[in-house]
Amino acid sequence: MNIPLPFRKNSRRDEARQDWIDERLREARIVVADVVHHSDHLVRLACNVLVRHGETPSEREDARILLVVLDGKSPGRVDRARPDREGGQ
């Protein structure tokens, strides 16, 4: 069993993991900042990262709103992703 986080010292592994997470967040922010030059798939991926791991509520909410906009741009995509829709398979 692990010792709760506030009572144990950060190990090199924890620092490396946090560095990796910070780098992924930075990449996601770069993609969202330059949304015009990236594919919808990559923008969706970046938004999902920011929705889950963004630093501020505002950043998470903006990413969620951008996901809604992308879904509105291609409405058929949402239905294809859900095989359990009514009247379907």
N, CA, C and O atoms as a GROMACS GRO file, in nm:
protein
  356
    1MET      N    1   0.084  -0.117   0.000
    1MET     CA    2   0.000   0.000   0.000
    1MET      C    3   0.089   0.124   0.000
    1MET      O    4   0.190   0.129   0.070
    2ASN      N    5   0.052   0.222  -0.078
    2ASN     CA    6   0.130   0.346  -0.087
    2ASN      C    7   0.094   0.442   0.025
    2ASN      O    8  -0.018   0.443   0.076
    3ILE      N    9   0.191   0.521   0.062
    3ILE     CA   10   0.169   0.626   0.161
    3ILE      C   11   0.094   0.739   0.091
    3ILE      O   12   0.126   0.771  -0.023
    4PRO      N   13  -0.005   0.801   0.154
    4PRO     CA   14  -0.078   0.912   0.092
    4PRO      C   15   0.016   1.021   0.043
    4PRO      O   16   0.120   1.046   0.104
    5LEU      N   17  -0.019   1.085  -0.065
    5LEU     CA   18   0.066   1.183  -0.130
    5LEU      C   19   0.121   1.294  -0.041
    5LEU      O   20   0.239   1.325  -0.052
    6PRO      N   21   0.041   1.355   0.047
    6PRO     CA   22   0.097   1.465   0.126
    6PRO      C   23   0.210   1.422   0.221
    6PRO      O   24   0.288   1.506   0.265
    7PHE      N   25   0.221   1.293   0.252
    7PHE     CA   26   0.317   1.247   0.351
    7PHE      C   27   0.440   1.181   0.292
    7PHE      O   28   0.530   1.140   0.366
    8ARG      N   29   0.446   1.168   0.160
    8ARG     CA   30   0.565   1.106   0.103
    8ARG      C   31   0.639   1.206   0.016
    8ARG      O   32   0.580   1.300  -0.037
    9LYS      N   33   0.766   1.184   0.002
    9LYS     CA   34   0.848   1.272  -0.080
    9LYS      C   35   0.828   1.237  -0.227
    9LYS      O   36   0.804   1.121  -0.262
   10ASN      N   37   0.839   1.337  -0.314
   10ASN     CA   38   0.830   1.312  -0.457
   10ASN      C   39   0.953   1.235  -0.504
   10ASN      O   40   1.067   1.273  -0.476
   11SER      N   41   0.928   1.130  -0.574
   11SER     CA   42   1.039   1.052  -0.628
   11SER      C   43   1.072   1.103  -0.768
   11SER      O   44   0.999   1.185  -0.824
   12ARG      N   45   1.181   1.055  -0.824
   12ARG     CA   46   1.218   1.092  -0.961
   12ARG      C   47   1.110   1.048  -1.058
   12ARG      O   48   1.085   1.115  -1.158
   13ARG      N   49   1.046   0.936  -1.029
   13ARG     CA   50   0.938   0.886  -1.115
   13ARG      C   51   0.820   0.983  -1.117
   13ARG      O   52   0.765   1.012  -1.223
   14ASP      N   53   0.783   1.034  -1.000
   14ASP     CA   54   0.674   1.130  -0.991
   14ASP      C   55   0.708   1.258  -1.067
   14ASP      O   56   0.623   1.315  -1.136
   15GLU      N   57   0.831   1.302  -1.055
   15GLU     CA   58   0.874   1.423  -1.126
   15GLU      C   59   0.872   1.401  -1.278
   15GLU      O   60   0.829   1.488  -1.353
   16ALA      N   61   0.918   1.284  -1.322
   16ALA     CA   62   0.917   1.253  -1.465
   16ALA      C   63   0.774   1.245  -1.519
   16ALA      O   64   0.746   1.291  -1.629
   17ARG      N   65   0.685   1.184  -1.440
   17ARG     CA   66   0.545   1.174  -1.481
   17ARG      C   67   0.482   1.313  -1.492
   17ARG      O   68   0.410   1.341  -1.588
   18GLN      N   69   0.510   1.398  -1.395
   18GLN     CA   70   0.454   1.533  -1.399
   18GLN      C   71   0.510   1.612  -1.516
   18GLN      O   72   0.437   1.689  -1.579
   19ASP      N   73   0.638   1.594  -1.546
   19ASP     CA   74   0.696   1.660  -1.663
   19ASP      C   75   0.629   1.614  -1.791
   19ASP      O   76   0.603   1.694  -1.881
   20TRP      N   77   0.599   1.484  -1.800
   20TRP     CA   78   0.532   1.428  -1.918
   20TRP      C   79   0.392   1.487  -1.932
   20TRP      O   80   0.351   1.527  -2.042
   21ILE      N   81   0.318   1.493  -1.823
   21ILE     CA   82   0.183   1.549  -1.824
   21ILE      C   83   0.188   1.697  -1.864
   21ILE      O   84   0.107   1.742  -1.945
   22ASP      N   85   0.281   1.772  -1.809
   22ASP     CA   86   0.294   1.913  -1.843
   22ASP      C   87   0.323   1.932  -1.992
   22ASP      O   88   0.271   2.025  -2.055
   23GLU      N   89   0.405   1.845  -2.049
   23GLU     CA   90   0.438   1.854  -2.191
   23GLU      C   91   0.315   1.823  -2.277
   23GLU      O   92   0.293   1.890  -2.378
   24ARG      N   93   0.235   1.723  -2.238
   24ARG     CA   94   0.113   1.692  -2.314
   24ARG      C   95   0.013   1.809  -2.307
   24ARG      O   96  -0.053   1.841  -2.406
   25LEU      N   97   0.002   1.871  -2.190
   25LEU     CA   98  -0.086   1.987  -2.178
   25LEU      C   99  -0.038   2.102  -2.265
   25LEU      O  100  -0.118   2.171  -2.328
   26ARG      N  101   0.093   2.123  -2.268
   26ARG     CA  102   0.149   2.229  -2.352
   26ARG      C  103   0.119   2.202  -2.499
   26ARG      O  104   0.080   2.294  -2.572
   27GLU      N  105   0.136   2.078  -2.542
   27GLU     CA  106   0.106   2.042  -2.681
   27GLU      C  107  -0.043   2.062  -2.712
   27GLU      O  108  -0.077   2.111  -2.819
   28ALA      N  109  -0.130   2.023  -2.619
   28ALA     CA  110  -0.274   2.040  -2.640
   28ALA      C  111  -0.308   2.188  -2.653
   28ALA      O  112  -0.390   2.226  -2.737
   29ARG      N  113  -0.248   2.271  -2.571
   29ARG     CA  114  -0.274   2.415  -2.580
   29ARG      C  115  -0.225   2.472  -2.712
   29ARG      O  116  -0.290   2.561  -2.768
   30ILE      N  117  -0.114   2.424  -2.763
   30ILE     CA  118  -0.062   2.470  -2.892
   30ILE      C  119  -0.159   2.434  -3.004
   30ILE      O  120  -0.186   2.517  -3.092
   31VAL      N  121  -0.211   2.312  -3.001
   31VAL     CA  122  -0.306   2.269  -3.105
   31VAL      C  123  -0.432   2.354  -3.100
   31VAL      O  124  -0.480   2.398  -3.204
   32VAL      N  125  -0.486   2.376  -2.982
   32VAL     CA  126  -0.609   2.454  -2.969
   32VAL      C  127  -0.586   2.600  -3.008
   32VAL      O  128  -0.674   2.664  -3.065
   33ALA      N  129  -0.470   2.652  -2.978
   33ALA     CA  130  -0.440   2.791  -3.012
   33ALA      C  131  -0.430   2.812  -3.163
   33ALA      O  132  -0.455   2.922  -3.212
   34ASP      N  133  -0.394   2.707  -3.237
   34ASP     CA  134  -0.378   2.717  -3.382
   34ASP      C  135  -0.472   2.618  -3.450
   34ASP      O  136  -0.430   2.542  -3.538
   35VAL      N  137  -0.598   2.621  -3.409
   35VAL     CA  138  -0.698   2.522  -3.452
   35VAL      C  139  -0.715   2.519  -3.605
   35VAL      O  140  -0.748   2.414  -3.660
   36VAL      N  141  -0.695   2.629  -3.672
   36VAL     CA  142  -0.716   2.636  -3.817
   36VAL      C  143  -0.618   2.546  -3.892
   36VAL      O  144  -0.652   2.495  -3.999
   37HIS      N  145  -0.500   2.526  -3.838
   37HIS     CA  146  -0.397   2.451  -3.908
   37HIS      C  147  -0.386   2.305  -3.864
   37HIS      O  148  -0.290   2.237  -3.899
   38HIS      N  149  -0.484   2.256  -3.788
   38HIS     CA  150  -0.481   2.118  -3.741
   38HIS      C  151  -0.611   2.047  -3.780
   38HIS      O  152  -0.715   2.111  -3.797
   39SER      N  153  -0.603   1.916  -3.792
   39SER     CA  154  -0.720   1.836  -3.828
   39SER      C  155  -0.820   1.835  -3.712
   39SER      O  156  -0.785   1.856  -3.597
   40ASP      N  157  -0.947   1.811  -3.748
   40ASP     CA  158  -1.050   1.803  -3.645
   40ASP      C  159  -1.018   1.693  -3.544
   40ASP      O  160  -1.043   1.708  -3.424
   41HIS      N  161  -0.964   1.583  -3.593
   41HIS     CA  162  -0.930   1.472  -3.503
   41HIS      C  163  -0.828   1.516  -3.398
   41HIS      O  164  -0.844   1.487  -3.279
   42LEU      N  165  -0.724   1.584  -3.441
   42LEU     CA  166  -0.621   1.630  -3.348
   42LEU      C  167  -0.675   1.735  -3.252
   42LEU      O  168  -0.639   1.737  -3.135
   43VAL      N  169  -0.762   1.822  -3.302
   43VAL     CA  170  -0.822   1.924  -3.215
   43VAL      C  171  -0.912   1.858  -3.110
   43VAL      O  172  -0.912   1.898  -2.994
   44ARG      N  173  -0.989   1.756  -3.150
   44ARG     CA  174  -1.072   1.682  -3.054
   44ARG      C  175  -0.987   1.618  -2.946
   44ARG      O  176  -1.020   1.625  -2.827
   45LEU      N  177  -0.878   1.557  -2.987
   45LEU     CA  178  -0.787   1.494  -2.892
   45LEU      C  179  -0.732   1.596  -2.793
   45LEU      O  180  -0.729   1.572  -2.672
   46ALA      N  181  -0.688   1.710  -2.845
   46ALA     CA  182  -0.634   1.816  -2.759
   46ALA      C  183  -0.742   1.868  -2.664
   46ALA      O  184  -0.715   1.892  -2.546
   47CYS      N  185  -0.862   1.886  -2.714
   47CYS     CA  186  -0.972   1.935  -2.629
   47CYS      C  187  -1.004   1.835  -2.518
   47CYS      O  188  -1.028   1.874  -2.404
   48ASN      N  189  -1.004   1.707  -2.552
   48ASN     CA  190  -1.030   1.606  -2.448
   48ASN      C  191  -0.924   1.608  -2.340
   48ASN      O  192  -0.956   1.591  -2.222
   49VAL      N  193  -0.800   1.630  -2.377
   49VAL     CA  194  -0.692   1.641  -2.277
   49VAL      C  195  -0.717   1.762  -2.188
   49VAL      O  196  -0.705   1.754  -2.066
   50LEU      N  197  -0.753   1.875  -2.249
   50LEU     CA  198  -0.774   1.997  -2.171
   50LEU      C  199  -0.900   1.989  -2.085
   50LEU      O  200  -0.903   2.042  -1.975
   51VAL      N  201  -1.004   1.923  -2.135
   51VAL     CA  202  -1.126   1.908  -2.055
   51VAL      C  203  -1.096   1.829  -1.928
   51VAL      O  204  -1.148   1.860  -1.822
   52ARG      N  205  -1.014   1.728  -1.939
   52ARG     CA  206  -0.984   1.644  -1.823
   52ARG      C  207  -0.873   1.698  -1.734
   52ARG      O  208  -0.878   1.682  -1.612
   53HIS      N  209  -0.774   1.763  -1.795
   53HIS     CA  210  -0.655   1.798  -1.718
   53HIS      C  211  -0.620   1.947  -1.720
   53HIS      O  212  -0.513   1.986  -1.672
   54GLY      N  213  -0.707   2.031  -1.774
   54GLY     CA  214  -0.679   2.173  -1.778
   54GLY      C  215  -0.660   2.231  -1.639
   54GLY      O  216  -0.717   2.181  -1.541
   55GLU      N  217  -0.580   2.336  -1.630
   55GLU     CA  218  -0.546   2.392  -1.498
   55GLU      C  219  -0.660   2.471  -1.436
   55GLU      O  220  -0.680   2.466  -1.314
   56THR      N  221  -0.736   2.544  -1.517
   56THR     CA  222  -0.841   2.629  -1.462
   56THR      C  223  -0.978   2.583  -1.512
   56THR      O  224  -0.988   2.521  -1.617
   57PRO      N  225  -1.082   2.613  -1.437
   57PRO     CA  226  -1.218   2.581  -1.484
   57PRO      C  227  -1.249   2.650  -1.618
   57PRO      O  228  -1.319   2.594  -1.702
   58SER      N  229  -1.197   2.769  -1.636
   58SER     CA  230  -1.219   2.842  -1.761
   58SER      C  231  -1.156   2.768  -1.880
   58SER      O  232  -1.218   2.757  -1.986
   59GLU      N  233  -1.036   2.719  -1.861
   59GLU     CA  234  -0.968   2.645  -1.968
   59GLU      C  235  -1.044   2.516  -2.002
   59GLU      O  236  -1.061   2.482  -2.119
   60ARG      N  237  -1.090   2.446  -1.900
   60ARG     CA  238  -1.167   2.323  -1.921
   60ARG      C  239  -1.299   2.352  -1.992
   60ARG      O  240  -1.339   2.278  -2.082
   61GLU      N  241  -1.366   2.458  -1.951
   61GLU     CA  242  -1.494   2.494  -2.013
   61GLU      C  243  -1.475   2.538  -2.158
   61GLU      O  244  -1.556   2.500  -2.243
   62ASP      N  245  -1.372   2.615  -2.188
   62ASP     CA  246  -1.346   2.657  -2.326
   62ASP      C  247  -1.319   2.536  -2.415
   62ASP      O  248  -1.366   2.532  -2.529
   63ALA      N  249  -1.245   2.440  -2.365
   63ALA     CA  250  -1.218   2.319  -2.443
   63ALA      C  251  -1.346   2.239  -2.466
   63ALA      O  252  -1.367   2.185  -2.574
   64ARG      N  253  -1.432   2.233  -2.365
   64ARG     CA  254  -1.559   2.162  -2.380
   64ARG      C  255  -1.647   2.230  -2.484
   64ARG      O  256  -1.712   2.164  -2.565
   65ILE      N  257  -1.649   2.362  -2.483
   65ILE     CA  258  -1.729   2.437  -2.581
   65ILE      C  259  -1.675   2.414  -2.722
   65ILE      O  260  -1.753   2.399  -2.816
   66LEU      N  261  -1.543   2.411  -2.737
   66LEU     CA  262  -1.486   2.384  -2.869
   66LEU      C  263  -1.523   2.244  -2.918
   66LEU      O  264  -1.544   2.224  -3.037
   67LEU      N  265  -1.531   2.148  -2.827
   67LEU     CA  266  -1.577   2.014  -2.866
   67LEU      C  267  -1.721   2.017  -2.917
   67LEU      O  268  -1.754   1.950  -3.014
   68VAL      N  269  -1.805   2.095  -2.852
   68VAL     CA  270  -1.945   2.109  -2.896
   68VAL      C  271  -1.949   2.171  -3.036
   68VAL      O  272  -2.027   2.127  -3.120
   69VAL      N  273  -1.866   2.271  -3.061
   69VAL     CA  274  -1.860   2.335  -3.192
   69VAL      C  275  -1.815   2.234  -3.298
   69VAL      O  276  -1.872   2.229  -3.407
   70LEU      N  277  -1.715   2.155  -3.267
   70LEU     CA  278  -1.667   2.054  -3.361
   70LEU      C  279  -1.775   1.949  -3.389
   70LEU      O  280  -1.789   1.904  -3.502
   71ASP      N  281  -1.850   1.909  -3.287
   71ASP     CA  282  -1.958   1.814  -3.306
   71ASP      C  283  -2.069   1.874  -3.392
   71ASP      O  284  -2.133   1.803  -3.470
   72GLY      N  285  -2.092   2.004  -3.379
   72GLY     CA  286  -2.191   2.071  -3.462
   72GLY      C  287  -2.146   2.081  -3.606
   72GLY      O  288  -2.229   2.084  -3.697
   73LYS      N  289  -2.017   2.085  -3.627
   73LYS     CA  290  -1.961   2.093  -3.762
   73LYS      C  291  -1.981   1.961  -3.837
   73LYS      O  292  -2.000   1.962  -3.958
   74SER      N  293  -1.977   1.850  -3.766
   74SER     CA  294  -1.997   1.719  -3.828
   74SER      C  295  -2.095   1.638  -3.745
   74SER      O  296  -2.054   1.548  -3.671
   75PRO      N  297  -2.227   1.668  -3.756
   75PRO     CA  298  -2.326   1.605  -3.669
   75PRO      C  299  -2.338   1.454  -3.688
   75PRO      O  300  -2.372   1.384  -3.592
   76GLY      N  301  -2.310   1.401  -3.806
   76GLY     CA  302  -2.321   1.257  -3.829
   76GLY      C  303  -2.217   1.178  -3.754
   76GLY      O  304  -2.237   1.059  -3.728
   77ARG      N  305  -2.107   1.241  -3.718
   77ARG     CA  306  -1.999   1.172  -3.649
   77ARG      C  307  -2.043   1.120  -3.513
   77ARG      O  308  -2.003   1.010  -3.474
   78VAL      N  309  -2.123   1.195  -3.442
   78VAL     CA  310  -2.167   1.155  -3.309
   78VAL      C  311  -2.256   1.031  -3.318
   78VAL      O  312  -2.241   0.940  -3.238
   79ASP      N  313  -2.347   1.026  -3.416
   79ASP     CA  314  -2.436   0.912  -3.430
   79ASP      C  315  -2.360   0.785  -3.469
   79ASP      O  316  -2.393   0.677  -3.422
   80ARG      N  317  -2.258   0.798  -3.553
   80ARG     CA  318  -2.181   0.682  -3.594
   80ARG      C  319  -2.101   0.625  -3.479
   80ARG      O  320  -2.071   0.505  -3.478
   81ALA      N  321  -2.066   0.706  -3.383
   81ALA     CA  322  -1.984   0.660  -3.272
   81ALA      C  323  -2.065   0.583  -3.169
   81ALA      O  324  -2.008   0.513  -3.085
   82ARG      N  325  -2.197   0.595  -3.174
   82ARG     CA  326  -2.284   0.529  -3.077
   82ARG      C  327  -2.364   0.417  -3.142
   82ARG      O  328  -2.464   0.445  -3.208
   83PRO      N  329  -2.323   0.290  -3.126
   83PRO     CA  330  -2.398   0.181  -3.189
   83PRO      C  331  -2.529   0.150  -3.118
   83PRO      O  332  -2.611   0.076  -3.173
   84ASP      N  333  -2.553   0.204  -2.999
   84ASP     CA  334  -2.673   0.171  -2.921
   84ASP      C  335  -2.788   0.269  -2.943
   84ASP      O  336  -2.878   0.277  -2.859
   85ARG      N  337  -2.786   0.344  -3.053
   85ARG     CA  338  -2.893   0.441  -3.078
   85ARG      C  339  -3.026   0.368  -3.104
   85ARG      O  340  -3.027   0.252  -3.144
   86GLU      N  341  -3.136   0.437  -3.080
   86GLU     CA  342  -3.268   0.378  -3.098
   86GLU      C  343  -3.292   0.345  -3.244
   86GLU      O  344  -3.255   0.422  -3.333
   87GLY      N  345  -3.354   0.231  -3.268
   87GLY     CA  346  -3.385   0.191  -3.403
   87GLY      C  347  -3.264   0.137  -3.479
   87GLY      O  348  -3.275   0.096  -3.594
   88GLY      N  349  -3.150   0.137  -3.415
   88GLY     CA  350  -3.027   0.091  -3.478
   88GLY      C  351  -2.995  -0.051  -3.440
   88GLY      O  352  -3.081  -0.126  -3.395
   89GLN      N  353  -2.870  -0.087  -3.457
   89GLN     CA  354  -2.826  -0.224  -3.429
   89GLN      C  355  -2.828  -0.253  -3.282
   89GLN      O  356  -2.794  -0.364  -3.241
   0.00000   0.00000   0.00000
